[in-house]
Amino acid sequence: MDILSALGLFLGSLIANTLASLSGGGAGLLQFPLLIFLGLPFTIALATHKVASVALGLGAAIKHIRAGTIDWRITGYVIVAGMLGVIAGANVILFVPGRIAEALLGILILGLGIYSMCKRTLGQTAEPRHRNSVGLLMGGMGLAAIGMLNGSLTAGTGLFVTLFLVRWFGFDYKQAVALTLVSVGLFWNGIGAAAMYVAGAEIYWPWIPVLLLGSLCGGYLGAHWATQKSNTLIKRCFEALTLLIGVKLLIGF
């Protein structure tokens, strides 16, 4: 890769991961299509993107840990609840054509954005609920289903987790974004990348250092802004990103 291409890859990764870190997901909106545009086949681009996305979670985790916004008990629950789904999804995607699945995911993500826009007070204040045994069990089933989507598809599943945490457990957007970035960005994506590699997916290692740097910086920068800004602004960013990702998945690359 020449200097100009490397710079473009870094800037694309930085922008994508900054937006994802601020909104609670969606780094694949720019990063994954960019890898395909630069010449990687679909499955190689997907596996490479999964590896790079781990740095998004790491960068965000560093900032949120320093800011004291992480509840490790809930974070551990989200990680464990989604693990089996992520592993299953990472194995399934290697044998299933992704276009129809991506279009359906696009419709669902558009629905998330529209739902959030219609609920003006959603996620503006924390309203804890469903924290008992039954609520945690049902929430775990929902997270496992989202985990399967995360393991098998390219972009947007972190947004599902963000809205799920807001709607089901009553977190505000700031809390939900922090939980999502550490649980999904760092652990789910790491598990998904490892599962895809074990299942036979090829990772294009020469581009990984540039992508890791862009993801790490973007994750930290977006998390910094998220801790400084209001729930209203984060909600608006979430809604804008869901609409963009939904449309992208519907129309293709």
C-alpha positions as CSV (number, residue, x, y, z in Angstrom):
1,M,0.0,0.0,0.0
2,D,1.4,3.4,-1.0
3,I,1.5,6.4,1.4
4,L,-1.7,8.1,-0.1
5,S,-3.7,4.9,0.2
6,A,-2.5,4.3,3.8
7,L,-3.4,7.9,4.7
8,G,-6.9,7.4,3.2
9,L,-7.4,4.1,5.1
10,F,-6.3,5.8,8.4
11,L,-8.6,8.8,7.9
12,G,-11.5,6.6,6.9
13,S,-11.0,4.4,9.9
14,L,-10.6,7.4,12.2
15,I,-13.8,9.1,11.1
16,A,-15.8,5.8,11.1
17,N,-14.7,4.9,14.6
18,T,-15.1,8.4,16.0
19,L,-18.7,8.4,14.9
20,A,-19.3,4.9,16.2
21,S,-17.8,5.7,19.6
22,L,-20.0,8.8,19.9
23,S,-23.2,7.0,18.8
24,G,-22.8,3.5,20.2
25,G,-22.0,1.6,17.0
26,G,-21.8,1.7,13.2
27,A,-18.1,1.7,12.5
28,G,-18.6,-0.6,9.5
29,L,-20.7,2.1,7.8
30,L,-17.4,3.6,6.3
31,Q,-14.6,1.2,7.3
32,F,-16.0,-2.1,5.8
33,P,-16.9,-0.6,2.4
34,L,-13.6,1.2,2.3
35,L,-11.8,-2.1,2.6
36,I,-13.8,-3.6,-0.3
37,F,-13.2,-0.4,-2.3
38,L,-9.4,-0.8,-1.8
39,G,-9.6,-4.3,-3.2
40,L,-10.3,-6.9,-0.4
41,P,-12.9,-9.7,-1.1
42,F,-16.0,-9.6,1.1
43,T,-15.1,-12.3,3.7
44,I,-11.5,-11.1,4.0
45,A,-12.7,-7.5,4.4
46,L,-15.2,-8.6,7.0
47,A,-12.6,-10.5,9.1
48,T,-10.1,-7.7,8.8
49,H,-12.7,-5.2,9.9
50,K,-13.7,-7.3,12.9
51,V,-10.0,-7.4,14.0
52,A,-9.6,-3.7,13.6
53,S,-12.9,-2.9,15.4
54,V,-11.4,-4.4,18.6
55,A,-9.2,-1.3,18.9
56,L,-12.4,0.9,18.8
57,G,-13.5,-0.8,22.0
58,L,-10.1,-0.5,23.5
59,G,-9.8,3.2,22.8
60,A,-13.3,3.8,24.1
61,A,-12.7,1.6,27.2
62,I,-9.5,3.6,28.1
63,K,-11.5,6.9,28.1
64,H,-14.6,5.5,29.8
65,I,-12.5,3.8,32.5
66,R,-10.7,7.0,33.2
67,A,-14.0,8.9,33.4
68,G,-15.5,6.2,35.7
69,T,-18.6,5.6,33.5
70,I,-18.3,1.8,33.3
71,D,-20.4,-0.6,35.4
72,W,-18.3,-3.7,35.2
73,R,-21.0,-6.0,36.6
74,I,-23.5,-5.1,33.8
75,T,-20.6,-5.0,31.2
76,G,-19.7,-8.6,32.2
77,Y,-23.4,-9.6,31.8
78,V,-23.6,-8.1,28.3
79,I,-20.4,-9.8,27.2
80,V,-21.4,-13.2,28.4
81,A,-25.0,-13.0,27.2
82,G,-23.8,-12.3,23.6
83,M,-20.8,-14.6,23.3
84,L,-22.5,-17.7,22.1
85,G,-24.5,-15.7,19.5
86,V,-21.4,-14.0,18.2
87,I,-19.5,-17.3,17.8
88,A,-22.6,-18.9,16.0
89,G,-23.0,-15.9,13.7
90,A,-19.3,-15.8,12.8
91,N,-19.5,-19.4,11.6
92,V,-22.8,-19.1,9.8
93,I,-21.8,-16.1,7.7
94,L,-19.0,-18.0,6.0
95,F,-21.7,-20.2,4.3
96,V,-24.6,-17.8,3.8
97,P,-24.9,-15.2,1.0
98,G,-25.0,-11.9,2.9
99,R,-26.9,-9.6,0.6
100,I,-30.5,-10.5,1.6
101,A,-29.5,-10.6,5.3
102,E,-27.9,-7.1,5.0
103,A,-31.0,-5.7,3.4
104,L,-33.2,-7.1,6.2
105,L,-30.7,-5.7,8.7
106,G,-31.0,-2.3,7.0
107,I,-34.8,-2.3,7.4
108,L,-34.4,-3.2,11.1
109,I,-31.8,-0.4,11.7
110,L,-33.9,2.2,9.9
111,G,-36.7,1.1,12.3
112,L,-34.4,1.7,15.3
113,G,-33.7,5.3,14.1
114,I,-37.4,6.1,13.4
115,Y,-38.4,4.6,16.8
116,S,-35.9,6.7,18.6
117,M,-37.0,9.8,16.8
118,C,-40.6,9.2,17.7
119,K,-39.7,8.7,21.4
120,R,-38.4,12.2,22.3
121,T,-37.7,11.4,25.9
122,L,-36.1,8.0,25.2
123,G,-32.7,7.6,27.0
124,Q,-32.6,11.2,28.3
125,T,-32.6,10.0,31.9
126,A,-31.8,6.7,33.5
127,E,-34.9,4.7,34.5
128,P,-33.7,1.3,35.8
129,R,-36.0,-1.6,35.0
130,H,-35.9,-5.3,34.3
131,R,-33.0,-5.8,36.6
132,N,-34.5,-8.8,38.4
133,S,-33.8,-12.5,37.5
134,V,-36.6,-12.8,34.9
135,G,-35.7,-9.4,33.3
136,L,-32.0,-10.4,33.1
137,L,-32.9,-13.8,31.6
138,M,-35.1,-12.3,28.9
139,G,-32.5,-9.5,28.3
140,G,-29.8,-12.1,27.9
141,M,-31.8,-13.9,25.2
142,G,-32.2,-10.6,23.4
143,L,-28.5,-9.9,23.6
144,A,-27.7,-13.4,22.4
145,A,-29.8,-12.8,19.3
146,I,-28.1,-9.5,18.6
147,G,-24.7,-11.2,19.2
148,M,-25.5,-13.6,16.4
149,L,-26.1,-10.6,14.1
150,N,-22.9,-9.1,15.3
151,G,-20.9,-12.2,14.5
152,S,-22.3,-12.5,11.0
153,L,-22.9,-9.0,9.6
154,T,-20.8,-6.0,8.9
155,A,-22.3,-2.8,10.5
156,G,-24.8,-1.5,12.9
157,T,-25.3,-4.3,15.5
158,G,-23.7,-2.1,18.2
159,L,-26.6,0.3,17.6
160,F,-29.0,-2.6,18.4
161,V,-27.3,-3.1,21.7
162,T,-27.3,0.6,22.5
163,L,-31.1,0.9,21.9
164,F,-31.8,-2.4,23.6
165,L,-30.0,-1.3,26.8
166,V,-31.9,2.0,26.7
167,R,-35.3,0.4,26.1
168,W,-35.1,-2.8,28.1
169,F,-32.9,-1.9,31.0
170,G,-33.7,1.8,31.2
171,F,-30.1,3.2,30.8
172,D,-29.7,6.7,29.4
173,Y,-27.8,7.1,26.1
174,K,-24.5,7.9,27.8
175,Q,-24.5,4.8,29.9
176,A,-25.7,2.6,27.1
177,V,-23.1,3.9,24.6
178,A,-20.3,3.3,27.2
179,L,-21.5,-0.3,27.9
180,T,-21.9,-1.1,24.2
181,L,-18.5,0.1,23.2
182,V,-16.7,-1.9,25.8
183,S,-18.8,-5.0,25.5
184,V,-19.4,-5.1,21.8
185,G,-16.4,-3.1,20.5
186,L,-13.8,-4.8,22.6
187,F,-15.1,-8.2,23.5
188,W,-17.8,-9.3,21.0
189,N,-15.8,-8.1,18.0
190,G,-12.7,-9.8,19.4
191,I,-14.5,-13.0,19.9
192,G,-16.1,-12.7,16.5
193,A,-12.8,-12.1,14.8
194,A,-11.2,-15.1,16.5
195,A,-14.2,-17.3,15.7
196,M,-14.0,-16.3,12.0
197,Y,-10.3,-17.0,11.9
198,V,-10.6,-20.4,13.5
199,A,-13.5,-21.2,11.0
200,G,-11.1,-20.4,8.1
201,A,-11.6,-16.8,7.3
202,E,-8.5,-15.0,6.0
203,I,-7.4,-11.7,7.6
204,Y,-5.3,-9.2,5.6
205,W,-2.6,-8.5,8.1
206,P,-0.6,-5.9,6.2
207,W,-3.4,-3.3,6.7
208,I,-4.1,-4.2,10.3
209,P,-1.6,-1.7,11.9
210,V,-3.1,1.3,10.0
211,L,-6.7,0.2,10.9
212,L,-5.8,-0.4,14.5
213,L,-4.3,3.0,14.9
214,G,-7.4,4.7,13.3
215,S,-9.8,2.6,15.4
216,L,-7.9,3.2,18.6
217,C,-7.7,7.0,18.1
218,G,-11.3,7.2,16.9
219,G,-12.6,5.1,19.8
220,Y,-10.9,7.4,22.3
221,L,-11.9,10.6,20.6
222,G,-15.6,9.6,20.2
223,A,-15.7,8.4,23.9
224,H,-14.2,11.7,25.0
225,W,-16.9,13.7,23.2
226,A,-19.6,11.3,24.5
227,T,-18.6,12.0,28.1
228,Q,-18.7,15.7,27.5
229,K,-21.9,16.1,25.5
230,S,-25.6,15.8,26.5
231,N,-27.8,12.8,26.1
232,T,-29.8,14.8,23.6
233,L,-26.9,15.2,21.3
234,I,-25.8,11.6,21.6
235,K,-29.4,10.6,20.8
236,R,-29.4,12.7,17.7
237,C,-26.1,11.2,16.5
238,F,-27.5,7.7,17.1
239,E,-30.6,8.5,15.0
240,A,-28.5,10.0,12.2
241,L,-26.2,7.1,12.1
242,T,-29.0,4.5,12.1
243,L,-30.7,6.2,9.1
244,L,-27.4,6.4,7.2
245,I,-26.5,2.7,7.9
246,G,-30.0,1.5,7.2
247,V,-30.1,3.2,3.8
248,K,-26.6,1.9,3.0
249,L,-27.4,-1.7,3.8
250,L,-30.6,-1.5,1.7
251,I,-29.0,-0.1,-1.4
252,G,-25.7,-2.0,-1.1
253,F,-22.2,-0.6,-1.4
